[in-house]
Amino acid sequence: MNKDFLLENFINGIPKAELHLHIEGTFEPELMFKIAKRNNISIKYSSVEELRNAYSFNNLQDFLNIYYAGANVLVTQEDFYDLTKAYLDKVHLQNVQHCEIFFDPQTHTSRGIGFGTIINGIHKALVEAKEQDGITSKLIMCFLRDLDSDSAMKTLEEAIPFKDWIMAVGLDSAEVGNPPSKFTEIFNHARNNGFITVAHAGEEGPADYIWEALDLLKVSRIDHGNNSLDDKKLVDELVRLKVPLTICPLSNYKLRVVKDLKNHPLKKMMNMGLVITINSDDPAYFGGYINENYCAIAEALELSKEDIYLIAKNSINASFLNDNEKELLYKKVDAYMELNK
């Protein structure tokens, strides 16, 4: 039995959390066709295979174009429920114990879909997953950074009645030219209303965007953060503050953030003392859910069981679970490691 096979088995079984996952990015072609048919919405691809072949991108903007086109078929509460349930069913089989899910209401409200329609469908699936499979979850509402701040403020106001269901707010979509500073007022308002803050920064944007996310948006986590390595002072600050980075290896490869996973900075980041987690970002589009991301980067960088164990522990520590909930998951990871030494 070869070493890679043994490590893959270890990865498949280790309890873990996922902290960087866009629910709209879990839209598999089969489900997209099913929902489009149910809603009598035509899509420009004639088959599931043709649509899957279209999931080929040169950069973030190319990806976003097809991502938003796919989201157009989501109309009813049932659609958002089905989308969320499909993701949760998959990651239950990958031993994800806890997930923190991004959703993009502006993608849908701009089409006339009610905020309540979106969140009620997602929330119903999250509640069921906890009851049936024991998966805990938090919901993170993201603002689309390529839209104006007025649109973000309107979305925040729509979210406040649902604040018991939404743990945090984040920032995603086209990064270059849309710095975190554009949303300082909105994030201040969000924090004043009890929301935790996170932000995508340093994926295609510069290290300066990460500084802005820390200093102006007061984020608890940086989503991606690859380009932090361009600024040693920033790395030192992230280490000092223990700010987690939610790294997405297959996304980075698919969007050409790295040309080869063997050149991915994840191991270098760990060696520098950064708090690193592994996540899938938009798994339907990028060729793999969380375990596929773990396996791909482990093979490329020759990660050890101890590396995987540390990353799994980081994913729990970096989550927005309370201390007691974290402790329960730490014990599961420790017990699994003990059994697999």
C-alpha positions as CSV (number, residue, x, y, z in Angstrom):
1,M,0.0,0.0,0.0
2,N,1.7,3.2,-1.1
3,K,2.3,6.3,1.0
4,D,-0.1,8.6,-1.0
5,F,-2.9,6.1,-0.6
6,L,-2.4,5.9,3.2
7,L,-2.3,9.7,3.5
8,E,-5.5,10.0,1.4
9,N,-7.3,7.6,3.7
10,F,-6.0,9.6,6.7
11,I,-7.3,12.8,5.2
12,N,-10.7,11.3,4.3
13,G,-11.3,10.3,7.9
14,I,-9.9,13.2,9.9
15,P,-12.6,15.4,11.5
16,K,-12.3,18.9,10.1
17,A,-14.1,22.3,9.6
18,E,-14.5,24.2,6.4
19,L,-14.3,28.0,6.7
20,H,-14.2,29.3,3.1
21,L,-17.0,28.0,1.0
22,H,-19.4,29.9,-1.3
23,I,-22.7,28.1,-1.4
24,E,-23.4,29.4,-4.9
25,G,-20.0,27.8,-5.8
26,T,-21.2,24.3,-5.0
27,F,-23.7,24.4,-7.9
28,E,-23.0,21.1,-9.7
29,P,-24.1,21.0,-13.4
30,E,-26.6,18.2,-12.7
31,L,-28.4,20.2,-10.1
32,M,-28.3,23.4,-12.2
33,F,-30.1,21.6,-15.1
34,K,-32.6,20.1,-12.7
35,I,-33.5,23.5,-11.1
36,A,-33.4,25.3,-14.4
37,K,-36.0,22.8,-15.8
38,R,-38.1,23.2,-12.6
39,N,-38.2,26.9,-13.0
40,N,-38.5,26.9,-16.8
41,I,-35.3,28.9,-17.2
42,S,-33.1,28.2,-20.3
43,I,-29.4,27.9,-20.0
44,K,-27.1,28.2,-23.0
45,Y,-25.6,24.7,-22.6
46,S,-27.3,21.7,-24.2
47,S,-26.0,19.1,-21.7
48,V,-24.4,18.5,-18.3
49,E,-21.2,17.5,-20.1
50,E,-21.1,20.7,-22.2
51,L,-21.7,22.8,-19.1
52,R,-19.0,21.0,-17.1
53,N,-16.6,21.6,-20.0
54,A,-17.3,25.3,-19.7
55,Y,-15.9,25.3,-16.2
56,S,-12.6,26.4,-17.5
57,F,-11.1,29.7,-16.5
58,N,-8.1,31.9,-17.0
59,N,-8.7,34.3,-14.1
60,L,-11.1,35.3,-11.4
61,Q,-13.3,37.4,-13.7
62,D,-13.7,34.6,-16.2
63,F,-14.9,32.4,-13.4
64,L,-17.2,35.0,-12.0
65,N,-18.9,35.4,-15.3
66,I,-20.1,31.8,-15.4
67,Y,-20.6,31.7,-11.7
68,Y,-23.2,34.5,-11.9
69,A,-24.8,33.0,-14.9
70,G,-25.4,29.8,-13.0
71,A,-26.8,31.6,-10.0
72,N,-29.6,33.0,-12.3
73,V,-31.5,29.8,-12.1
74,L,-31.9,30.0,-8.3
75,V,-35.4,31.5,-7.7
76,T,-37.3,29.8,-4.9
77,Q,-36.7,28.9,-1.3
78,E,-36.7,25.3,-2.4
79,D,-33.8,26.0,-4.9
80,F,-31.6,27.5,-2.1
81,Y,-32.5,24.6,0.1
82,D,-31.6,22.0,-2.5
83,L,-28.3,23.8,-3.3
84,T,-27.3,23.9,0.4
85,K,-28.4,20.4,1.1
86,A,-26.4,18.9,-1.8
87,Y,-23.3,20.5,-0.4
88,L,-23.9,19.4,3.2
89,D,-24.6,15.8,2.0
90,K,-21.3,15.7,0.2
91,V,-19.1,17.1,3.0
92,H,-20.8,14.8,5.6
93,L,-19.1,12.0,3.7
94,Q,-15.8,13.9,4.0
95,N,-16.1,14.1,7.8
96,V,-16.6,17.8,7.9
97,Q,-17.9,18.4,11.4
98,H,-18.5,22.1,11.1
99,C,-18.8,24.6,8.2
100,E,-19.0,28.3,7.8
101,I,-20.8,29.1,4.6
102,F,-20.7,32.3,2.5
103,F,-23.7,33.4,0.6
104,D,-24.1,36.4,-1.8
105,P,-27.6,37.9,-1.4
106,Q,-26.9,40.8,-3.9
107,T,-26.4,38.2,-6.7
108,H,-30.1,37.3,-6.1
109,T,-31.8,40.4,-4.8
110,S,-30.6,42.2,-7.9
111,R,-32.7,39.8,-9.9
112,G,-35.8,40.5,-7.7
113,I,-35.4,37.5,-5.4
114,G,-36.4,38.3,-1.8
115,F,-33.7,38.2,0.9
116,G,-36.0,36.0,3.0
117,T,-36.4,33.5,0.1
118,I,-32.6,33.1,0.0
119,I,-31.9,32.8,3.7
120,N,-34.9,30.7,4.6
121,G,-33.9,28.1,2.1
122,I,-30.3,28.0,3.2
123,H,-31.2,28.0,6.9
124,K,-33.6,25.1,6.6
125,A,-30.9,22.9,5.1
126,L,-28.4,23.9,7.8
127,V,-30.9,23.1,10.6
128,E,-31.6,19.7,9.0
129,A,-27.9,18.9,8.6
130,K,-27.4,19.5,12.3
131,E,-30.4,17.4,13.3
132,Q,-29.7,14.5,10.9
133,D,-25.9,14.4,10.6
134,G,-24.6,16.5,13.5
135,I,-22.9,19.0,11.2
136,T,-22.8,22.4,12.9
137,S,-22.7,25.6,10.8
138,K,-22.4,29.4,10.7
139,L,-23.6,31.6,7.9
140,I,-21.5,34.5,6.6
141,M,-23.1,37.1,4.3
142,C,-20.8,38.5,1.7
143,F,-20.9,41.9,0.0
144,L,-20.0,42.0,-3.7
145,R,-17.0,44.4,-3.7
146,D,-17.5,45.3,-7.4
147,L,-20.9,46.9,-6.5
148,D,-21.1,50.2,-4.8
149,S,-21.2,50.8,-1.0
150,D,-24.9,51.9,-1.1
151,S,-25.9,48.5,-2.4
152,A,-23.9,46.9,0.4
153,M,-25.6,49.1,3.0
154,K,-29.0,48.2,1.7
155,T,-28.1,44.5,1.9
156,L,-26.9,44.9,5.5
157,E,-30.1,46.5,6.5
158,E,-32.0,43.6,4.9
159,A,-29.9,41.2,6.9
160,I,-30.3,42.8,10.3
161,P,-33.8,41.1,11.0
162,F,-32.0,37.8,10.4
163,K,-29.0,38.5,12.5
164,D,-29.6,35.5,14.7
165,W,-29.0,33.3,11.6
166,I,-25.9,35.2,10.3
167,M,-22.7,35.1,12.3
168,A,-20.5,37.4,10.2
169,V,-20.2,39.6,7.1
170,G,-17.5,39.2,4.5
171,L,-16.3,40.7,1.2
172,D,-15.9,38.8,-2.0
173,S,-16.1,38.9,-5.9
174,A,-13.7,40.9,-8.2
175,E,-10.9,42.0,-5.9
176,V,-8.6,44.1,-8.1
177,G,-9.6,47.8,-8.0
178,N,-12.1,47.2,-5.2
179,P,-10.0,47.6,-2.0
180,P,-11.4,46.9,1.5
181,S,-11.3,50.6,2.3
182,K,-14.3,51.1,0.0
183,F,-16.4,49.3,2.6
184,T,-15.1,50.8,5.8
185,E,-18.4,52.5,6.7
186,I,-20.5,49.3,6.0
187,F,-18.2,47.1,8.1
188,N,-18.3,49.6,11.0
189,H,-22.1,49.5,10.8
190,A,-22.1,45.7,10.7
191,R,-19.8,45.4,13.8
192,N,-22.1,47.9,15.6
193,N,-24.9,45.5,14.9
194,G,-23.1,42.5,16.4
195,F,-21.6,40.9,13.3
196,I,-18.1,39.5,13.2
197,T,-16.1,40.5,10.1
198,V,-14.0,38.7,7.5
199,A,-12.8,39.6,4.0
200,H,-11.3,38.1,0.9
201,A,-7.9,39.9,0.5
202,G,-4.6,39.2,-1.2
203,E,-5.9,36.6,-3.7
204,E,-5.3,38.7,-6.8
205,G,-5.1,42.0,-4.9
206,P,-1.9,43.2,-3.2
207,A,-0.7,42.9,0.4
208,D,-1.9,46.4,1.0
209,Y,-5.5,45.1,0.7
210,I,-4.8,42.7,3.6
211,W,-3.5,45.6,5.7
212,E,-6.7,47.5,4.9
213,A,-8.9,44.5,5.9
214,L,-7.1,44.3,9.2
215,D,-6.9,48.0,10.0
216,L,-10.1,49.3,8.6
217,L,-12.5,46.4,8.5
218,K,-11.2,44.8,11.8
219,V,-11.5,41.3,10.3
220,S,-11.1,38.2,12.4
221,R,-9.9,36.1,9.4
222,I,-8.4,36.7,6.0
223,D,-9.9,34.7,3.2
224,H,-7.1,33.6,0.8
225,G,-4.2,36.0,1.9
226,N,-1.6,34.4,-0.5
227,N,0.0,37.8,-1.3
228,S,0.7,38.4,2.4
229,L,4.1,36.9,1.7
230,D,5.0,40.0,-0.4
231,D,5.3,42.0,2.9
232,K,7.4,40.6,5.7
233,K,6.0,43.2,8.1
234,L,2.5,42.0,7.3
235,V,3.5,38.4,7.8
236,D,4.9,39.3,11.2
237,E,1.7,41.1,12.1
238,L,-0.5,38.2,11.0
239,V,1.6,35.8,13.1
240,R,1.6,38.1,16.1
241,L,-2.2,38.5,16.0
242,K,-2.8,34.8,15.1
243,V,-5.1,35.9,12.2
244,P,-6.1,32.7,10.4
245,L,-5.8,32.5,6.6
246,T,-8.4,30.4,4.7
247,I,-6.3,28.9,1.9
248,C,-8.0,27.3,-1.1
249,P,-5.4,25.3,-3.1
250,L,-7.5,24.1,-6.1
251,S,-9.1,27.5,-6.5
252,N,-5.6,29.1,-6.5
253,Y,-4.5,26.6,-9.2
254,K,-7.7,26.9,-11.3
255,L,-7.6,30.7,-11.2
256,R,-3.9,30.8,-12.0
257,V,-3.0,32.4,-8.6
258,V,-0.3,29.6,-8.7
259,K,0.7,27.9,-11.9
260,D,1.6,24.6,-10.2
261,L,0.5,23.4,-6.8
262,K,4.1,22.3,-6.2
263,N,4.8,26.1,-6.0
264,H,2.0,26.8,-3.6
265,P,3.1,28.8,-0.6
266,L,1.0,26.9,2.0
267,K,3.9,24.9,3.5
268,K,6.1,28.0,3.6
269,M,3.3,29.9,5.3
270,M,3.0,27.2,7.9
271,N,6.8,27.3,8.5
272,M,6.6,31.0,9.0
273,G,4.1,30.5,11.8
274,L,0.9,31.6,10.0
275,V,-2.4,30.0,11.0
276,I,-3.3,28.1,7.8
277,T,-6.6,26.3,7.0
278,I,-7.5,24.4,3.9
279,N,-10.9,24.9,2.2
280,S,-12.6,24.4,-1.2
281,D,-13.9,27.9,-2.1
282,D,-16.2,27.1,-5.1
283,P,-15.8,23.3,-5.4
284,A,-18.2,22.6,-8.2
285,Y,-16.2,24.9,-10.4
286,F,-12.6,24.2,-9.2
287,G,-12.6,20.4,-9.3
288,G,-12.8,19.3,-5.7
289,Y,-14.4,19.6,-2.3
290,I,-12.5,19.9,0.9
291,N,-10.9,16.4,1.0
292,E,-9.8,16.8,-2.7
293,N,-8.1,20.1,-1.7
294,Y,-6.3,18.4,1.2
295,C,-5.2,15.5,-0.9
296,A,-4.0,17.7,-3.9
297,I,-1.9,20.0,-1.7
298,A,-0.6,17.2,0.5
299,E,0.7,15.3,-2.6
300,A,2.1,18.4,-4.3
301,L,4.0,19.6,-1.2
302,E,4.6,16.2,0.4
303,L,2.7,17.1,3.6
304,S,2.9,14.7,6.5
305,K,0.2,13.3,8.8
306,E,1.4,15.8,11.4
307,D,0.9,18.7,8.9
308,I,-2.7,17.5,8.1
309,Y,-3.4,17.1,11.8
310,L,-2.2,20.7,12.5
311,I,-4.3,22.1,9.7
312,A,-7.4,20.2,10.8
313,K,-6.9,21.6,14.4
314,N,-6.4,25.1,12.9
315,S,-9.7,24.8,11.1
316,I,-11.5,24.3,14.4
317,N,-9.5,26.9,16.2
318,A,-10.1,29.5,13.5
319,S,-13.9,28.8,13.4
320,F,-16.5,30.9,15.2
321,L,-17.6,28.1,17.4
322,N,-17.5,28.8,21.2
323,D,-14.7,27.3,23.3
324,N,-16.8,24.3,24.5
325,E,-17.7,23.4,21.0
326,K,-14.1,23.7,19.9
327,E,-13.0,21.5,22.7
328,L,-15.3,18.7,21.7
329,L,-14.0,18.8,18.1
330,Y,-10.3,19.0,19.3
331,K,-10.9,15.7,21.2
332,K,-12.3,14.1,18.1
333,V,-9.2,15.1,16.0
334,D,-6.8,14.1,18.8
335,A,-8.5,10.7,19.2
336,Y,-8.4,10.1,15.4
337,M,-4.7,11.0,15.4
338,E,-4.0,8.7,18.2
339,L,-5.7,5.8,16.4
340,N,-3.7,6.5,13.2
341,K,-0.2,7.0,14.5
